[in-house]
Amino acid sequence: MSFDDDFAADALVDIYDTFGVDGTVQRGAAAPEPVRIIVDRDQERLGEYGQVIGRIDKVRCMIGQWTLQQGDVVAWTDRLGTHSKTVETQADDDGLESVGVLHG
């Protein structure tokens, strides 16, 4: 890891402490695993010419805790209630964070 990677990894822990919520992720029949997640609700999905063609919810977690895959079930409780959604597809993985698009 470079200095920049170390710096980003250290800052990421603080970001998750501040903005994250405790949740669980379950893959298949395995027991749910506790993870700290950040849920980005109602993100714009842009088309080829920059127009908004839809809205999606994304979930992100630190790679050290979990790497999201299609079919994982993510559950969490926040000020809006208790939620359980399935990861539709993995959106991004930069080596520090795993990002998934939530279904529904």
Buried (B, 14 or more C-beta within 10 A) or exposed (E): EEEEEEEBBEEBEEBBEEEBBEBBBBBEEEEEEEBBBBBEEEEEEEEEEEEEEEEBBBBBBBBEBBBBBEEBBBBBEEEEEEBEBBBBBBBEEEEBBBBBBBBE
